[in-house]
């Protein structure tokens, strides 16, 4: 493991970062994106689908909504945020309906009106250096600068280290979406919706 974070910087993502962001997004999803996108088109996997969306200007997952952490010339972490209400307009037309139905509870359990942290990932070789915290700080600052008093996200219930990471940084569990286990999505316990509220802000009833 590297012993210093002094060489790591965070910057706005560019279109040229799209493939690296897609790979990190798959790491963050812990099987979710492979479950949704693998095998839809022969020879194309989840990383390919995500990279195409990230390279665009209008998608929720666009590089324009991302920040990356960089060590030298290598992208080692990323964060992606967008307003949660944008999820209301996503009809998932490219994804087989049975896959969407399997995670529908998670898709519908949202903190509407918040900024949504869709992705926060750090390459395994650079964890423990505070990179995740720096990317989370960016996400929170981005939310506040765009007029949001809440930041929300989903975490698999069996990902105890991530739950602890967010709770140490002021996030609380709002609800639990039941997601059945599946051979291609081997998580137990569903997915927690978590939220952080700015001082003086109010969580919706």
VEXZA-281042 format. One line per 4 residues: number of its first residue (from 1); their letters; for each residue x, y, z of N, C-alpha, C. Coordinates in steps of 0.1 Angstrom, whole numbers, plus 2048, in hexadecimal, padded with zeros to 3 digits. Atoms other than C-alpha are relative to their C-alpha. Layout:
! residues N
NUM = a = X,Y,Z,X,Y,Z,X,Y,Z ~ ...
! end
This chain:
! residues 205
1 = xxxx = 808,7F4,800,800,800,800,809,80C,800 ~ 7F8,7F4,800,80D,823,7F8,800,806,80E ~ 7FF,7FB,7F2,819,835,818,7FE,80F,800 ~ 802,7F1,800,811,859,80D,7F5,803,7F6
5 = xxxx = 80B,7FB,809,7F3,86B,7FE,805,80E,7FA ~ 7FC,7F3,804,808,88A,7F6,800,802,7F1 ~ 800,800,80F,80A,881,7D1,7F3,7FF,7FA ~ 80D,802,805,7E5,87D,7CD,7F8,80D,800
9 = xxxx = 807,7F4,802,7D0,899,7BF,7F2,7FC,7FC ~ 80E,801,805,7AA,89D,7B8,7FD,80B,7F6 ~ 803,7F6,80B,79D,8AE,799,7F3,7FC,7F9 ~ 80C,803,807,77E,8B1,784,804,7F6,7F5
13 = xxxx = 7FE,80A,80A,77B,893,76C,7FF,806,7F2 ~ 801,7FD,80E,780,896,746,7FB,7F4,7F8 ~ 805,80B,808,772,882,72A,80A,7F4,7FE ~ 7F6,80A,801,793,870,727,802,7F7,80C
17 = xxxx = 800,808,7F4,78E,862,74A,7F5,7F5,800 ~ 80D,808,800,76E,84F,740,803,7F1,803 ~ 7FE,80E,7FF,77C,82C,73E,805,7FD,80F ~ 7FB,802,7F2,78F,82F,760,7F4,802,80A
21 = xxxx = 80C,7FE,7F7,76F,83D,770,7F7,7F4,7FF ~ 809,80C,801,75B,820,762,805,7F4,808 ~ 7FA,80B,7F8,773,807,771,7FE,802,80F ~ 802,7FE,7F2,771,817,793,7F2,800,804
25 = xxxx = 80F,801,7FD,74B,81A,791,7FC,7F2,802 ~ 803,80E,7FE,749,7F5,78D,806,7FB,80D ~ 7FA,803,7F3,760,7F1,7AB,7F6,804,80B ~ 809,7FB,7F6,748,807,7BF,7F3,7F9,801
29 = xxxx = 80D,807,800,729,7F5,7B4,801,7F2,805 ~ 7FE,80E,7FB,737,7D3,7C0,7F7,7F6,7FA ~ 808,809,807,726,7C0,7A5,7F3,805,7FA ~ 80D,7FB,804,708,7D6,79F,800,803,7F1
33 = xxxx = 800,7FC,80E,713,7E3,77C,802,7F4,7F7 ~ 7FF,80C,808,71E,7C1,770,7F3,7F9,7FF ~ 80E,807,800,6FC,7B3,77B,7F7,807,7F6 ~ 809,7F8,809,6EB,7CF,767,804,7FF,7F1
37 = xxxx = 7FB,7FD,80D,700,7D2,748,807,7F4,7F9 ~ 7F9,80A,807,714,7B3,741,7F7,7F7,7F7 ~ 807,809,809,709,79D,724,7F4,806,7F8 ~ 80B,7FA,808,6F0,7B6,716,803,800,7F1
41 = xxxx = 7FB,800,80E,705,7BA,6F7,80D,7F7,800 ~ 7F4,809,801,71F,79F,6ED,80D,808,800 ~ 7F2,7FA,7FF,743,7A8,6F6,800,80D,807 ~ 800,7F3,7F9,738,7C7,709,7FC,7FD,80F
45 = xxxx = 803,802,7F2,739,7C7,72F,7FC,80D,807 ~ 805,7F5,7F8,72F,7DF,74B,809,80C,7FE ~ 7F6,7F5,801,74F,7F4,748,7FD,807,7F2 ~ 802,7FA,80D,748,7FA,723,7F3,809,800
49 = xxxx = 80C,7F8,7FF,724,805,729,802,80D,808 ~ 7FE,7F4,7F8,72E,81C,745,809,80A,7FA ~ 7F7,7F7,807,74B,82B,732,7F9,809,7F6 ~ 807,7F9,80A,734,835,716,7F7,80B,806
53 = xxxx = 808,7F6,7F9,71C,847,72E,809,80B,806 ~ 7F7,7F7,7F9,738,857,741,806,80A,7F6 ~ 7FA,7F8,80A,747,865,721,7F7,80A,7FA ~ 80A,7F6,805,727,877,718,7FF,80C,809
57 = xxxx = 802,7F3,7F9,71D,89A,723,7F3,800,809 ~ 80E,7FE,7FA,6F9,894,72E,7FC,7F5,80A ~ 803,80B,7F7,6F9,873,741,802,804,80F ~ 7FD,7FE,7F2,6F6,873,767,80E,7FC,804
61 = xxxx = 7F3,805,7FC,716,860,769,80B,807,7F7 ~ 7F6,7F9,808,728,878,751,80C,805,808 ~ 7F3,7FB,7FA,74C,882,758,7FE,80E,806 ~ 803,7F2,7FB,73E,8A5,75D,7FB,800,80E
65 = xxxx = 805,801,7F2,72F,899,77E,809,7F8,809 ~ 7F7,809,7F9,74E,887,789,80D,808,805 ~ 7F3,7FB,7FB,76E,88F,79D,809,7F3,800 ~ 7F6,80B,800,78D,879,79A,80C,803,809
69 = xxxx = 7F4,7FF,7F9,7AA,872,7B1,80B,7FA,7F8 ~ 7F5,803,809,7CB,870,79F,80D,7FE,807 ~ 7F3,802,7FB,7ED,862,7A8,809,7FF,7F4 ~ 7F8,7FF,80D,806,86C,78D,7F7,802,7F5
73 = xxxx = 80A,800,80B,7F3,865,76D,7F5,7F6,802 ~ 809,80B,7FE,7DE,849,77C,7F4,805,808 ~ 80C,7FD,7F8,7BA,84E,787,7FE,7F4,80A ~ 801,80A,7F6,7B7,83C,7A8,7F3,801,808
77 = xxxx = 80C,7FE,7F9,795,848,7B4,7F6,809,7F9 ~ 809,7F7,807,775,859,7A9,7F3,801,809 ~ 80D,7FE,7FA,754,867,7B5,7F7,806,7F5 ~ 80A,7FB,809,734,86D,7A1,7F4,804,808
81 = xxxx = 80C,7FB,7F9,717,882,7AD,7F6,806,7F6 ~ 80B,7F9,808,6F6,88F,79E,7F4,801,809 ~ 80D,7FF,7F8,6D4,89A,7AB,7F8,7F3,800 ~ 807,80D,7FF,6C1,87C,7B8,7F3,800,7F7
85 = xxxx = 80C,7FF,808,6A2,889,7A6,802,7FC,7F1 ~ 7FE,804,80D,6B3,881,785,7FD,7F1,7FE ~ 803,80E,801,6AD,85D,78C,7F2,7FD,7FC ~ 80E,802,804,688,862,787,7FE,800,7F1
89 = xxxx = 802,800,80E,68E,867,762,807,7F5,7F9 ~ 7F9,80B,806,6A2,848,75D,7F7,7F4,7FE ~ 809,80B,803,68E,82D,74B,807,7F3,7FE ~ 7F8,80C,801,6AA,813,748,7FC,7F8,7F4
93 = xxxx = 804,807,80C,6A0,80A,725,80A,7F6,7FB ~ 7F6,80A,806,6C0,7F8,71D,802,7F4,809 ~ 7FE,80B,7F7,6BF,7E1,73B,7F4,7F7,800 ~ 80B,809,7FF,6AB,7C1,73B,7F7,802,80C
97 = xxxx = 80A,7FC,7F6,68B,7C6,750,802,7F7,80D ~ 7FF,809,7F4,692,7A8,767,80C,805,809 ~ 7F5,7FB,7F8,6B3,7B8,772,7FC,80C,807 ~ 805,7F4,7FA,6A2,7D9,779,7F7,7FC,80C
101 = xxxx = 80A,804,7F6,686,7C8,78C,808,7FA,80C ~ 7F9,806,7F4,6A0,7B6,7A2,805,80A,809 ~ 7FB,7F5,7F7,6AE,7D7,7AF,7F7,80C,801 ~ 809,7F5,800,68F,7EC,7AC,7FE,807,80E
105 = xxxx = 802,7FA,7F2,68B,7F1,7D2,80B,80A,802 ~ 7F4,7F7,7FE,6AE,801,7D2,7FE,80C,7F8 ~ 802,7F4,809,6A6,817,7B4,7F5,809,806 ~ 80B,7F8,7FB,686,823,7C5,802,806,80D
109 = xxxx = 7FD,7FB,7F3,694,829,7E7,80B,80B,7FF ~ 7F6,7F4,802,6A4,84C,7E3,7FC,80B,809 ~ 802,7F4,7F9,6A7,86C,7F6,7FE,80B,7F5 ~ 803,7F6,80A,695,881,7DC,803,80E,805
113 = xxxx = 7FD,7F2,7FC,6A1,8A5,7DC,80E,802,805 ~ 7F2,800,7FC,6C5,89C,7E6,809,7FF,7F4 ~ 7F6,804,80A,6E5,89A,7D3,804,7F2,803 ~ 7FE,80F,7FE,6EC,875,7CD,80F,7FD,7FC
117 = xxxx = 7F3,804,803,70F,867,7D0,7FF,7F2,7FA ~ 802,80C,807,70D,84C,7B6,80D,7F7,801 ~ 7F3,808,800,732,841,7B7,80A,807,809 ~ 7F4,7FC,7F9,74F,844,7CF,809,7F3,801
121 = xxxx = 7F7,80C,801,76C,82C,7C8,80E,804,801 ~ 7F1,7FE,7FF,791,82A,7D0,806,7F3,7FC ~ 7F8,80C,804,7A9,811,7C0,805,7F9,80D ~ 7FC,807,7F4,7B2,7F6,7D9,80E,803,805
125 = xxxx = 7F2,7FE,7FC,7D7,7FE,7D8,802,80E,807 ~ 7FF,7F2,7FA,7D0,822,7E4,7F6,803,80B ~ 809,7FD,7F5,7B7,81D,800,808,802,80D ~ 7F9,7FD,7F3,7BF,828,823,808,80C,800
129 = xxxx = 7F8,7F3,800,7CE,849,818,7F7,80C,800 ~ 809,7F4,7FF,7AF,85F,81C,7FA,804,7F2 ~ 805,7FC,80D,7A7,860,7F7,7F1,7FF,7FF ~ 80F,801,800,783,854,7FC,7FA,80C,808
133 = xxxx = 805,7F4,7F9,77E,870,816,801,80D,7F8 ~ 7FF,7F4,808,78B,88A,7FE,7F6,800,7F5 ~ 80A,801,80A,774,87E,7E3,7F2,803,806 ~ 80D,7FE,7FA,757,87E,7FB,7FE,80F,804
137 = xxxx = 800,7F1,7FD,760,8A2,806,7FC,807,7F3 ~ 804,7F9,80D,75E,8AC,7E1,7F1,7FE,7FD ~ 80E,802,803,73C,89C,7DD,7F7,809,809 ~ 808,7F8,7F7,72F,8AE,7FC,801,80F,7FC
141 = xxxx = 7FE,7F3,805,73E,8CF,7F0,7F8,803,7F3 ~ 807,7FE,80D,72F,8CA,7CD,7F1,801,803 ~ 80E,7FF,7FD,70D,8C4,7DC,7FC,80D,806 ~ 803,7F3,7FA,70E,8E3,7F2,801,80B,7F6
145 = xxxx = 7FE,7F6,80A,71B,8F8,7D5,7F4,801,7F6 ~ 80B,801,80A,6FD,8ED,7C0,7F3,801,808 ~ 80C,7FD,7F9,6E4,8F6,7DB,7F9,7F4,807 ~ 806,80B,7F9,6DE,8D4,7EB,805,7FF,80F
149 = xxxx = 7FC,801,7F2,6DD,8D0,811,801,7F1,804 ~ 7FF,80F,7FD,6DE,8A9,80F,808,7F9,7F5 ~ 7F9,809,809,6F4,88F,800,7FC,7F2,804 ~ 805,80D,7FE,6E7,86C,7FC,808,7F6,7F8
153 = xxxx = 7F9,80B,807,6F5,84A,7F1,7FA,7F3,804 ~ 804,80D,7FD,6EF,825,7F1,80C,7F8,803 ~ 7F5,809,7FC,705,80B,802,7FA,7F2,802 ~ 804,80E,7FE,702,7E5,801,800,7FE,80F
157 = xxxx = 801,803,7F2,6F7,7D9,824,80B,7F8,805 ~ 7F5,808,7FB,713,7C0,825,80E,806,7FE ~ 7F3,7F9,801,72E,7DA,81E,802,808,80C ~ 7FF,7F9,7F3,735,7E2,842,80A,80B,800
161 = xxxx = 7F5,7F6,800,755,7F5,83B,7FB,80D,7FA ~ 805,7F4,806,743,80D,824,7F5,807,809 ~ 80A,7FA,7F6,726,812,83D,807,808,80B ~ 7F9,7F9,7F5,73F,81B,858,807,80C,7FB
165 = xxxx = 7F9,7F4,807,752,832,840,7F6,80C,800 ~ 809,7F5,802,733,846,839,7FA,805,80D ~ 806,7FC,7F3,725,846,85C,80B,809,808 ~ 7F5,7F8,7FA,747,854,869,800,80E,7FB
169 = xxxx = 7FF,7F3,807,742,871,851,7F2,806,800 ~ 80C,7F9,7FE,71F,87A,85C,7F4,7FB,7F9 ~ 80C,806,807,708,864,847,7F8,7F7,80A ~ 809,809,7F9,6EA,852,856,7F8,7F7,7F7
173 = xxxx = 808,80A,808,6D6,834,84A,7F2,805,800 ~ 80E,7FC,801,6B4,83F,83D,7F7,7F5,7FE ~ 809,80A,803,6A6,81F,831,807,7F4,7F9 ~ 7FA,80C,805,6AD,7FC,824,7F7,7FB,7F4
177 = xxxx = 807,805,80C,6A4,7F0,801,803,7F1,7FF ~ 7FE,80F,802,69F,7CA,7FE,804,7FD,7F2 ~ 7FB,805,80D,6B3,7BB,7E2,803,7F1,801 ~ 7FE,80F,7FF,6B1,795,7DE,80E,7FD,7FB
181 = xxxx = 7F3,805,805,6D1,782,7DB,7FF,7FA,7F2 ~ 800,805,80E,6DA,777,7B8,80E,7FB,7FD ~ 7F3,806,803,6F7,762,7AA,80A,80B,7FA ~ 7F7,7F6,806,704,781,797,800,80D,809
185 = xxxx = 800,7F5,7F7,6FD,799,7B4,7FF,7FB,80E ~ 7FF,807,7F4,708,787,7D3,801,808,80D ~ 800,7F8,7F4,6FF,7A0,7EE,7F4,7FC,809 ~ 80A,804,7F6,6EB,799,80E,7FC,80C,808
189 = xxxx = 805,7F6,7F7,6D4,7B0,821,7FB,80D,7F9 ~ 806,7F5,807,6CB,7C9,805,80A,80C,800 ~ 7F8,7F4,801,6D7,7ED,802,7FB,80B,808 ~ 804,7F5,7F7,6D7,80A,81B,801,80D,7F8
193 = xxxx = 800,7F2,804,6CD,82D,810,806,808,80C ~ 7F9,7F8,7F6,6E4,845,823,7FF,80F,7FC ~ 801,7F2,802,6E2,86B,827,808,808,80A ~ 7FA,7F6,7F8,6F6,888,834,7F9,80D,7FE
197 = xxxx = 807,7F3,801,6E5,8A9,83C,808,80B,805 ~ 7F8,7F4,7FC,6F5,8CB,83E,7FA,806,80D ~ 805,7F9,7F3,6F3,8DE,85F,7F5,80A,7FC ~ 80B,7F7,803,6D2,8F0,85F,7F6,7FA,7F6
201 = xxxx = 809,806,80A,6C4,8D9,844,7F7,7F6,807 ~ 809,809,7FA,6A8,8C1,84A,7FE,7F4,7F7 ~ 803,80C,808,6A3,89D,83F,7F1,800,7FD ~ 80E,801,803,682,898,82D,7F9,7F6,808
205 = x = 808,809,7F8,666,888,840,7FE,7F3,7F9
! end
